[in-house]
Amino acid sequence: MRWLLFLSRLAFICGFFFLLSLSLLFRNWLSDESLVSTIITIGYFMGMVIVPVTILCYLAVLIIRRNLKKYVPLWLVIANLLFLFVLFYYIFYLNDPNDSQR
């Protein structure tokens, strides 16, 4: 189950870059365009794939009745869940087409 630990770490990094790309959306605090494009690519595109896949793998481990804390630290699971909630909030509420018509 070392692959789950690796996937969890990768999801954590992608989730962190997603928060960085959200901060770049509200305020452009970085002037290097190549670094901005790297942050956006890792944050938006990889983060929107890797974080949900990781949570689905957590659910699969829990369904087959294995102890998830044995393979992945609890803080990493909680952090990835928080990143998933922020990701869903961004997708469903901030990109709502009805919200921009008000």
VEXDOLO-573579 format. One record per residue: chain; x, y, z of N, C-alpha, C in turn. Coordinates in Angstrom, 1 decimal, decimal comma, padded with zeros to 4 digits, always signed. Example, Ala and Ser with C-alpha at 12.3 -4.5 7.8 and 13.67 -1.06 7.14 Angstrom:
2
('A'; (+013,2; -005,7; +007,8); (+012,3; -004,5; +007,8); (+013,2; -003,3; +007,8))
('A'; (+012,8; -002,2; +007,1); (+013,7; -001,1; +007,1); (+012,9; +000,0; +007,9))
end
This chain:
102
('A'; (+000,8; -001,2; +000,0); (+000,0; +000,0; +000,0); (+000,9; +001,3; +000,0))
('A'; (+002,1; +001,1; -000,4); (+002,9; +002,3; -000,5); (+002,5; +003,2; -001,6))
('A'; (+001,8; +002,7; -002,6); (+001,2; +003,5; -003,7); (+000,2; +004,4; -003,2))
('A'; (-000,6; +004,0; -002,1); (-001,6; +004,9; -001,6); (-000,9; +006,1; -000,8))
('A'; (+000,2; +005,8; -000,1); (+000,9; +006,9; +000,5); (+001,5; +007,9; -000,5))
('A'; (+002,0; +007,3; -001,6); (+002,5; +008,2; -002,7); (+001,4; +009,0; -003,3))
('A'; (+000,3; +008,4; -003,6); (-000,9; +009,1; -004,2); (-001,4; +010,1; -003,2))
('A'; (-001,4; +009,9; -001,9); (-001,8; +010,8; -000,9); (-000,9; +012,0; -000,9))
('A'; (+000,4; +011,8; -001,0); (+001,4; +012,9; -001,0); (+001,2; +013,7; -002,2))
('A'; (+001,0; +013,1; -003,3); (+000,9; +013,8; -004,6); (-000,4; +014,6; -004,6))
('A'; (-001,5; +014,1; -004,0); (-002,7; +014,8; -003,9); (-002,6; +016,0; -003,0))
('A'; (-001,8; +015,9; -001,9); (-001,5; +017,0; -001,0); (-000,8; +018,1; -001,8))
('A'; (+000,2; +017,7; -002,5); (+000,9; +018,8; -003,3); (+000,0; +019,4; -004,3))
('A'; (-000,8; +018,6; -005,0); (-001,7; +019,2; -006,0); (-002,8; +020,1; -005,3))
('A'; (-003,2; +019,7; -004,2); (-004,2; +020,5; -003,4); (-003,6; +021,8; -003,0))
('A'; (-002,3; +021,8; -002,5); (-001,7; +023,0; -002,2); (-001,5; +023,9; -003,4))
('A'; (-001,1; +023,4; -004,5); (-001,0; +024,2; -005,7); (-002,4; +024,7; -006,2))
('A'; (-003,4; +023,9; -005,9); (-004,8; +024,4; -006,2); (-005,1; +025,7; -005,4))
('A'; (-004,7; +025,7; -004,1); (-004,9; +026,9; -003,3); (-004,1; +028,0; -003,8))
('A'; (-002,9; +027,7; -004,2); (-002,0; +028,8; -004,8); (-002,6; +029,4; -006,1))
('A'; (-003,2; +028,5; -006,9); (-003,8; +029,0; -008,1); (-005,1; +029,8; -007,9))
('A'; (-005,8; +029,4; -006,8); (-007,0; +030,2; -006,4); (-006,5; +031,6; -005,9))
('A'; (-005,4; +031,7; -005,2); (-005,0; +033,0; -004,8); (-004,5; +033,8; -005,9))
('A'; (-003,9; +033,2; -007,0); (-003,5; +033,9; -008,2); (-004,8; +034,4; -008,9))
('A'; (-005,9; +033,7; -008,8); (-007,1; +034,2; -009,4); (-007,6; +035,5; -008,9))
('A'; (-007,5; +035,6; -007,5); (-008,0; +036,8; -006,9); (-007,0; +038,0; -006,9))
('A'; (-005,7; +037,7; -006,8); (-004,7; +038,7; -006,8); (-003,4; +038,1; -007,5))
('A'; (-002,9; +038,8; -008,5); (-001,7; +038,4; -009,3); (-000,5; +038,8; -008,5))
('A'; (+000,0; +038,0; -007,6); (+001,1; +038,3; -006,8); (+002,4; +037,8; -007,3))
('A'; (+002,4; +037,1; -008,5); (+003,6; +036,6; -009,1); (+003,8; +037,1; -010,5))
('A'; (+005,0; +037,6; -010,8); (+005,2; +038,2; -012,1); (+005,8; +037,3; -013,1))
('A'; (+006,3; +036,2; -012,7); (+006,9; +035,2; -013,7); (+005,8; +034,4; -014,3))
('A'; (+005,6; +034,6; -015,6); (+004,5; +033,9; -016,3); (+004,7; +032,4; -016,4))
('A'; (+005,9; +032,0; -016,5); (+006,1; +030,5; -016,6); (+005,9; +029,8; -015,3))
('A'; (+006,2; +030,5; -014,2); (+005,9; +029,9; -012,9); (+004,4; +029,9; -012,6))
('A'; (+003,7; +031,0; -013,1); (+002,2; +031,1; -012,9); (+001,6; +030,0; -013,7))
('A'; (+002,0; +029,7; -014,9); (+001,4; +028,7; -015,7); (+001,7; +027,3; -015,1))
('A'; (+002,8; +027,1; -014,5); (+003,1; +025,8; -013,8); (+002,2; +025,6; -012,6))
('A'; (+002,0; +026,7; -011,8); (+001,1; +026,6; -010,7); (-000,3; +026,3; -011,1))
('A'; (-000,8; +027,0; -012,1); (-002,1; +026,8; -012,6); (-002,3; +025,4; -013,2))
('A'; (-001,3; +024,9; -013,9); (-001,4; +023,5; -014,5); (-001,5; +022,5; -013,4))
('A'; (-000,6; +022,6; -012,4); (-000,6; +021,6; -011,3); (-001,8; +021,7; -010,5))
('A'; (-002,2; +023,0; -010,2); (-003,3; +023,2; -009,3); (-004,7; +022,8; -009,9))
('A'; (-005,0; +023,4; -011,0); (-006,3; +023,2; -011,6); (-006,4; +021,8; -012,3))
('A'; (-005,5; +021,5; -013,2); (-005,7; +020,4; -014,0); (-005,4; +019,1; -013,3))
('A'; (-004,2; +019,0; -012,7); (-003,8; +017,8; -012,0); (-004,6; +017,7; -010,7))
('A'; (-004,8; +018,8; -010,0); (-005,6; +018,8; -008,8); (-007,0; +018,3; -008,9))
('A'; (-007,6; +018,6; -010,0); (-009,0; +018,2; -010,2); (-009,1; +016,8; -010,6))
('A'; (-008,0; +016,1; -010,9); (-008,0; +014,7; -011,2); (-007,5; +013,9; -010,0))
('A'; (-006,4; +014,3; -009,5); (-005,6; +013,5; -008,5); (-006,4; +013,5; -007,1))
('A'; (-006,9; +014,6; -006,7); (-007,5; +014,7; -005,4); (-008,8; +013,8; -005,3))
('A'; (-009,7; +013,9; -006,3); (-010,9; +013,0; -006,2); (-010,5; +011,5; -006,3))
('A'; (-009,5; +011,2; -007,1); (-009,1; +009,8; -007,3); (-008,5; +009,3; -006,0))
('A'; (-007,8; +010,1; -005,3); (-007,2; +009,7; -004,0); (-008,3; +009,5; -003,0))
('A'; (-009,3; +010,3; -002,9); (-010,4; +010,1; -002,0); (-011,2; +008,8; -002,4))
('A'; (-011,3; +008,5; -003,6); (-012,0; +007,3; -004,0); (-011,1; +006,1; -003,6))
('A'; (-009,8; +006,2; -003,7); (-009,0; +005,1; -003,2); (-009,1; +004,9; -001,7))
('A'; (-009,2; +006,1; -000,9); (-009,5; +006,0; +000,5); (-010,8; +005,2; +000,8))
('A'; (-011,8; +005,5; +000,0); (-013,1; +004,8; +000,2); (-013,0; +003,4; -000,1))
('A'; (-012,2; +003,0; -001,2); (-012,0; +001,6; -001,5); (-011,3; +000,9; -000,4))
('A'; (-010,3; +001,5; +000,2); (-009,6; +000,8; +001,3); (-010,5; +000,7; +002,5))
('A'; (-011,4; +001,6; +002,8); (-012,3; +001,5; +003,9); (-013,4; +000,5; +003,6))
('A'; (-013,8; +000,3; +002,3); (-014,8; -000,6; +002,0); (-014,3; -002,1; +002,2))
('A'; (-013,0; -002,3; +001,8); (-012,5; -003,7; +002,0); (-012,1; -003,9; +003,4))
('A'; (-012,5; -003,0; +004,3); (-012,3; -003,1; +005,8); (-010,8; -003,2; +006,2))
('A'; (-010,0; -002,3; +005,6); (-008,7; -002,2; +006,1); (-008,5; -000,9; +006,9))
('A'; (-007,5; -000,9; +007,7); (-007,3; +000,3; +008,5); (-006,5; +001,3; +007,7))
('A'; (-007,2; +002,4; +007,4); (-006,5; +003,5; +006,6); (-005,4; +004,1; +007,3))
('A'; (-005,5; +004,3; +008,6); (-004,4; +004,9; +009,4); (-003,1; +004,1; +009,4))
('A'; (-003,2; +002,9; +009,1); (-002,0; +002,0; +009,0); (-001,2; +002,4; +007,8))
('A'; (-001,8; +002,9; +006,7); (-001,1; +003,1; +005,5); (-000,8; +004,6; +005,3))
('A'; (-001,7; +005,5; +005,7); (-001,6; +006,9; +005,4); (-001,8; +007,6; +006,7))
('A'; (-001,0; +008,6; +007,1); (-001,2; +009,4; +008,3); (-002,6; +010,1; +008,3))
('A'; (-003,2; +010,3; +009,4); (-004,5; +010,9; +009,5); (-004,5; +012,3; +009,1))
('A'; (-003,5; +013,1; +009,4); (-003,4; +014,5; +009,0); (-003,5; +014,6; +007,4))
('A'; (-002,8; +013,6; +006,8); (-002,8; +013,7; +005,3); (-004,2; +013,4; +004,7))
('A'; (-004,9; +012,5; +005,3); (-006,3; +012,1; +004,9); (-007,2; +013,3; +005,1))
('A'; (-007,1; +014,0; +006,3); (-007,9; +015,1; +006,6); (-007,6; +016,3; +005,6))
('A'; (-006,3; +016,5; +005,4); (-005,9; +017,6; +004,5); (-006,4; +017,4; +003,1))
('A'; (-006,4; +016,1; +002,6); (-006,9; +015,9; +001,2); (-008,4; +016,0; +001,2))
('A'; (-009,1; +015,6; +002,3); (-010,5; +015,8; +002,3); (-010,9; +017,3; +002,3))
('A'; (-010,1; +018,1; +003,0); (-010,3; +019,6; +003,0); (-010,1; +020,2; +001,6))
('A'; (-009,0; +019,7; +000,9); (-008,8; +020,1; -000,5); (-009,9; +019,7; -001,4))
('A'; (-010,5; +018,5; -001,2); (-011,6; +018,1; -002,0); (-012,8; +019,0; -001,8))
('A'; (-013,1; +019,4; -000,5); (-014,2; +020,3; -000,2); (-014,0; +021,7; -000,9))
('A'; (-012,8; +022,2; -000,8); (-012,5; +023,5; -001,4); (-012,7; +023,4; -002,9))
('A'; (-012,2; +022,3; -003,5); (-012,4; +022,0; -004,9); (-013,8; +022,0; -005,3))
('A'; (-014,6; +021,2; -004,6); (-016,1; +021,2; -004,9); (-016,7; +022,5; -004,7))
('A'; (-016,3; +023,3; -003,7); (-016,9; +024,6; -003,5); (-016,5; +025,5; -004,7))
('A'; (-015,3; +025,4; -005,2); (-014,9; +026,2; -006,4); (-015,7; +025,8; -007,6))
('A'; (-015,9; +024,5; -007,8); (-016,6; +024,0; -009,0); (-018,0; +024,4; -009,0))
('A'; (-018,7; +024,1; -007,9); (-020,2; +024,3; -007,8); (-020,7; +025,6; -007,5))
('A'; (-020,0; +026,4; -006,7); (-020,5; +027,7; -006,3); (-019,9; +028,9; -006,9))
('A'; (-018,6; +028,9; -007,1); (-017,9; +030,0; -007,7); (-018,1; +030,1; -009,2))
('A'; (-018,3; +028,9; -009,8); (-018,5; +028,8; -011,3); (-020,0; +028,7; -011,6))
('A'; (-020,9; +029,1; -010,7); (-022,3; +029,0; -011,0); (-022,7; +030,0; -012,0))
('A'; (-023,3; +029,6; -013,2); (-023,6; +030,6; -014,2); (-024,8; +031,5; -013,7))
('A'; (-025,6; +031,0; -012,8); (-026,8; +031,8; -012,3); (-026,3; +032,9; -011,4))
('A'; (-025,2; +032,7; -010,7); (-024,6; +033,7; -009,8); (-024,1; +034,9; -010,5))
('A'; (-023,6; +034,8; -011,7); (-023,1; +035,9; -012,4); (-024,1; +036,8; -013,0))
('A'; (-025,4; +036,3; -013,1); (-026,5; +037,1; -013,7); (-027,1; +038,1; -012,7))
('A'; (-026,8; +037,9; -011,5); (-027,4; +038,8; -010,5); (-026,9; +040,2; -010,5))
end
